[in-house]
Amino acid sequence: MYPILKKEKLSDKIFLMVVKAPRVADGCLPGQFIIVKIDEEGERIPLTICDYDRAEGTITIVFQTVGASTERMAELNAGDAFADFVGPLGQPSELCIEADLEETKKKNIVFIAGGVGTAPVYPQVKWLKEHGVKTTVIIGARSKDILFYEDEMRAVADELYLATDDGSYGFHGNGCQQLQALVDEGKKFDHCVAIGPMIMMKFVCLLTKELGIPTVVSMNPIMVDGTGMCGACRLVVGDEVKFACVDGPEFDGHLVDFDQAMARAKQYKTEEGRALLKQQEGDTHHGGCGNCGGDK
Amino acid sequence: MADMMVRVPISEQDPKVRATNFEEVCLGYTEEEAVAEASRCLNCKKPMCVGGCPVSINIPAFIQEVKEGNFEKAYEIISESSALPAVCGRVCPQESQCEGKCIRGIKGEAVAIGKLERFVADWARENGIKPKNTSTPNGHKVAVIGSGPSGLTAAGDLAKAGYDVTVFEALHEMGGVLVYGIPEFRLPKEKVVKAEVENVKALGVKFEKNVIIGRSITIDELMEKEGFEAVFIGSGAGLPMFMHIPGEQANGVFSANEYLTRNNLMKAFKEGYDTPIARGKKVVVVGGGNVAMDAARTALRLGAEVHVVYRRSEAELPARAEEVHHAKEEGVIFDLLQNPVEILVNEEGSVRGCKVIKMELGEPDASGRRRPVEIPGSEYEIECDTVIMSLGTSPNPLISSTTVGLETNKKGCLIATEQGATTKDAVYAGGDAVTGAATVILAMGAGKTAAAAIDEYFKNKN
């Protein structure tokens, strides 16, 4: 079992947990992910690593409730434990490779985090800070109440910009518009990392392609085993089919077929919605929820 | 007097009934039936069957004990050679191994060696009999990567030789392909697989799950930091292959690995589990191997009309005859000498059909089988909502790419000698990671050979 040492509610639907998993903490690097399973009946849920502490043997994860399994996960508290917690999975971020540090230092790097995407951006920015690399970070969110990790990010980013769609905090607009505004001010970037909802990454990539800024995205497709066995996470990148779990999760954003990836992400929407509804309704659930919009 | 030329028949669930449940198809012999079948064994002086068994079970000896009703003694004899008799009795291709060599089979039906092995293993389990480890610990630590058939066999044999063995498994349950790949109706997970893993544990083997070698820890780190003096890699087959035809990324196209893993390991078919699975109405399974049969029969049980599309004819189907026979009995439809050329996709990005082309058999190819050739202009559409690709796998590079000095061949499989020695000192390998996708018993044979080679390695070292 993998004990939960800390739980924090970051917003209405976003939660943070610190989990004891020494083997994962010992070997992980920024950009990698884990798979967590609540109990015997739970799904295998892939989540990016938000932070790690090798000395304590802990991993910090951040997740948003989107389906039956994540709803159940949100009910757990410090003192509870996960049945399974495996990782690190996937390739580390290409910016966080010690051997390439000199090259990385020459780059003007901008990170754009959307929503829960702040979680996987944080360890990369932190690692770069620790290795003497300057970064600019934009965090975009729908509104102020779902922004999280502002203080933590401010401590590691050289410049931090906050953007909200509704203008309730920081720049009034989305992450793309904030980037455009910075470029208009004369700021120069030659490397972009965008992590967040697929639709957001798609639009960032459309913009950065226009601006001529190479862009890396972190994909989070549906997965089962996460070790390269099932092929559920396949994506079209350029002309090739790639498995996000072993080839990724990071890819060249200008080559990813986002429309296809978004269509694939909807694969189990109805099933997942039904499972969630069934769980919420308990004994009163009687099926027939195909068109009730219970899913996200 | 019963006819000695024919087998004692074995009871099976009725095809119509079993097509709607996940209970085991074959119900096994009773004690009386097992004794009667055992009495057909000629107890040959030079038993051909033993030579046909990749783990060399002393077959005539255990069958003689069954004949006498000494089932515990029969179990002890099997256990000397095999760690997983309840598994093998169910999934080995006996017809081309032990039973294929049986003298009875020349004029009549071969002795039902597999079914007798299964009977003995089941009897032992039901009577609480565990394999014994009488060895003295020698203090040497060996790591086994993967808890599938090759890993479990190597671990069991090494423990019996006195080694301190730890098995590392990437998934959350032990058994590898036995739990994620082979369906419940062929190989019950709780009753059979878990029990056999427990038997390996009873020999003193330690198990650690959720450890991905190459990520959580590397082989070099296991040897340098955790004190393992030798390693056996039984990491299995790897990444699923696809056809690279248009429409293949559509929703509703799955690899057989994904479909089976969702159902078997993640138990999507069971009430109360969170994992979703596509319960198709009409399913096309592409491929003709045992995995394709497993996927087809699983989709059938989840309520679909199922078509197996295979590019050669029935004679070339790589699946075991028994699996094909069972699939047909249950209602799986075989569309032979056909091959998909395109997956048809609707406006929502989901599968609406499959365009296939008819084939004919030409000259034999490198595999010795007649090569299928497309018949121009013969394309037609099969309406379906799910397509399951069962075309085999290619090796997972995770271990080879993270281990210093471990080499692979052109296909990406680990290079190993017949004894299982890899290109790296003290590291051995066997099973699908070396051969590419094959059978449970071949993997067990490789695990057994490598365990002996590892023992030899330590003896030469001292």
Chai-1 contact restraints between the chains, C-beta under 6 A:
chainA,res_idxA,chainB,res_idxB,connection_type,confidence,min_distance_angstrom,max_distance_angstrom,comment,restraint_id
A,R23,B,S216,contact,1.0,0.0,6.0,A-B,restraint_1
A,G27,B,S216,contact,1.0,0.0,6.0,A-B,restraint_2
A,K37,B,H172,contact,1.0,0.0,6.0,A-B,restraint_3
A,E41,B,G272,contact,1.0,0.0,6.0,A-B,restraint_4
A,E41,B,Y273,contact,1.0,0.0,6.0,A-B,restraint_5
A,E41,B,D274,contact,1.0,0.0,6.0,A-B,restraint_6
A,G42,B,D274,contact,1.0,0.0,6.0,A-B,restraint_7
A,E43,B,D274,contact,1.0,0.0,6.0,A-B,restraint_8
A,E43,B,T275,contact,1.0,0.0,6.0,A-B,restraint_9
A,A68,B,D274,contact,1.0,0.0,6.0,A-B,restraint_10
A,S69,B,D274,contact,1.0,0.0,6.0,A-B,restraint_11
A,D84,B,H172,contact,1.0,0.0,6.0,A-B,restraint_12
A,D84,B,N210,contact,1.0,0.0,6.0,A-B,restraint_13
A,V86,B,N210,contact,1.0,0.0,6.0,A-B,restraint_14
A,P88,B,R215,contact,1.0,0.0,6.0,A-B,restraint_15
A,V224,B,E258,contact,1.0,0.0,6.0,A-B,restraint_16
A,V224,B,T261,contact,1.0,0.0,6.0,A-B,restraint_17
A,T227,B,A170,contact,1.0,0.0,6.0,A-B,restraint_18
A,G228,B,L239,contact,1.0,0.0,6.0,A-B,restraint_19
A,G228,B,N396,contact,1.0,0.0,6.0,A-B,restraint_20
A,M229,B,N257,contact,1.0,0.0,6.0,A-B,restraint_21
A,C230,B,N257,contact,1.0,0.0,6.0,A-B,restraint_22
A,C230,B,E258,contact,1.0,0.0,6.0,A-B,restraint_23
A,C230,B,T261,contact,1.0,0.0,6.0,A-B,restraint_24
A,G231,B,P240,contact,1.0,0.0,6.0,A-B,restraint_25
A,G231,B,S255,contact,1.0,0.0,6.0,A-B,restraint_26
A,G231,B,E258,contact,1.0,0.0,6.0,A-B,restraint_27
A,A232,B,E258,contact,1.0,0.0,6.0,A-B,restraint_28
A,V236,B,Q249,contact,1.0,0.0,6.0,A-B,restraint_29
A,Q260,B,Q249,contact,1.0,0.0,6.0,A-B,restraint_30
A,A263,B,G349,contact,1.0,0.0,6.0,A-B,restraint_31
A,Q267,B,N251,contact,1.0,0.0,6.0,A-B,restraint_32
A,Y268,B,P276,contact,1.0,0.0,6.0,A-B,restraint_33
A,E271,B,P276,contact,1.0,0.0,6.0,A-B,restraint_34
A,A275,B,D274,contact,1.0,0.0,6.0,A-B,restraint_35
